[in-house]
Amino acid sequence: MPEVVPQALEQVADYFKVLSEASRLQLLCCLKSGSKNVTEIMTATDLGQANVSKHLKILTQAGIVSRHPSGVSVYYKIADPIIFNLCELVCDRLVTRLETQSQQLDRLEAWHNS
């Protein structure tokens, strides 16, 4: 396996930093069904305009979301749909870990009650 250069790792870390904010993940989930303008995103997420705009800017700069003007509105859409594969992988891992923890707690409780 080739050695990974520190600059590449910085870019990977920056990408994950973009995804480390729950509001940004909420925006991605909102856009999964198709492009929306800021008003539609605000309605769907219950986030304020300033918050939505700030997070859309970060997602756009990261290349995860793209923006396109249409009339007086700007519409945002997922530019990199592979992001959902990544999120699904993480979610599946979390489910597995929680199931394991739950089984361990069940065994501990059974041992305690015996």
N, C-alpha and C positions, 0 to 999 in steps of 0.2 A: 504494500500500500504506500503510495507516495506521501511524502511529508507535506503537511498543510502549513502554508506560510501564515504568519501572524496577521497580516493584512486581510487575508481571506477570512480568518476567524473573527476579526473585528466586524466584517460585513455580515457574517452569520449572526453574531451577537446583536448587531443593530437591527437586523430583521426580526429577531425574537423580541427585542425591546418594543418594537412597534406592536407586536401581538400580545404584549404583556399587560395591556390595559383593557379591562372588562368592557368599557364603553366602545372601544374600537372593535372588539369581537362582536358586540351587539350590532354595530353598524354593518359589519360583514354579514352577519346572519340576516339582517334586514335586506341587504342587497342580493342575497342568494337567489331570491325569486325574480330578480330583474332590476333594470335601472330605475332610479328614483331621484327626484329633486330633494332639496333640503327640507322643504315643507312636508313632503311625504315621509321622509325619514324621521323627522321630528314627531309626526303623528304616530308612526309605527313603533317608535322607541321610547316616547315620553322624555326624551332628552331636549334640553334647551338649544336654541339656535346657535349661540356662541360655542357651546360644547360640541355640537354636531359639526359645525364648520371647522373648528380646531382639529378634531379627530379626522375629518375627511381630508384636510390638508396633509396631515401626517401620513395617512394611508396612500394618498396620491403621490406624495414625494417618494414613498417606498416602492411605488410601482404596483401596489396590490390593487388599487382602485384607479379607474380613469374617469375623467370628466369630459363631458361634451355639451356645448351650448345648444339649446333648442328654443328659438324665440327669445323670450325674456328670462327663461329659466336655464339653469345648468343642471344636467343630469349626471349622476354618478353610477358607475357599474363596476363589477368585479373585472379587473384586468388580468388577473392571474388565478383562474379557477382551481389550480392545484392547491391553493390555500385550504380548501375544504378537505382535501385528502390529508393534509397535515393535521388539521383540527380533529378529523375523525380518528386518526391514529392516536393522538393524545387522549381523546375522550375514551377510546377503547382501552387504552392503558390504565386510565384512572378507574374505569369500571372494574377491570380485573383486580387492581390493587384494593379497591373498596370491598369487593367480594371476598378477597383473601382476609382482609382485616375483620370483616363480619364473621367469617367462619372461625377465626382465631378467638374472637370475643364469645361466640357461641360455645366453643370448647372450654374456655375459661369459666364461663357462667355455669356450664354443666359440671365442671370439676368443683366449683365453689359450692354448688347446691347438693353435691353427693356426700 
